[in-house]
Amino acid sequence: MPVCRPDRYNPFMVKKMPDNKSTLVDIPDKLYFRIGEVSKLAKIPAYVLRFWESEFPRIRPKRTDAGQRLYSRADIELILKIKTLLYEKKFTIQGARQHLSVRSRKDEASEKQLLADLHAELKSIRDMLK
């Protein structure tokens, strides 16, 4: 029987919480993370992250002059969402891509509605002050 080293990624060794969700990842308070750090945080090999960059256009890490990838906090949060969709909810890559695009359109619509409501509220406050 092969021995599973704890520092290697094994999709069957992901710890599950009682509600059947993976343990939450605590993202350190930094501006940028290198691919090795993201790989350890997400428990995904670096080659998978590089592949996901080609499959999901929203993952766009910055590059240093030496060509190293620098991931932002938003990139890591998106990677964790993609991991959940692919590994836990068993989406295909195309299905995860569609789910994320539909979700982003819904988020944009709700943001526009929130801004419109806020604008109306501010106008009413302005009128009360006159």
C-alpha positions, 0 to 999 in steps of 0.5 A, a space after each residue: 500500500 503506497 504511503 501518502 506524504 502529508 506535504 503532497 496533494 492527494 484529492 482523497 485526503 482532503 479533510 471534510 467538515 461535518 457539513 461535508 465542506 472542505 476546511 476553510 482556508 485562512 489566507 494571510 494578509 499579504 498583497 501578493 502570493 507566489 505560485 508555491 504559496 497558493 499551491 500550499 494554501 489551496 492544496 493543489 499542485 502548481 501545474 493545476 494552477 497553471 492549467 486553470 489560468 488557461 481555462 478560466 480567463 478571470 485568473 490573471 496573476 501579475 508577472 514579475 520581471 523574472 516571469 514569476 506569477 504573483 496572485 492577488 487575494 481575489 485570485 486566491 478566492 476565485 481559485 478556492 471557488 473553482 476548487 470547490 466547484 470542480 472537486 466537491 460539487 463535481 462540475 466539469 471545467 466548462 460547467 464551472 466556467 459557466 457557473 462563474 460567469 452566470 454568478 458574476 452577471 448576477 453580482 453585477 446586477 445586484 451591485 447596480 441595484 444596490 447603487 441605484 437604491 443608495 443613490 435614491 436614499 442619498 437624494 432623499 437625505 439631501 432633499 430633507 436637509 434643504 
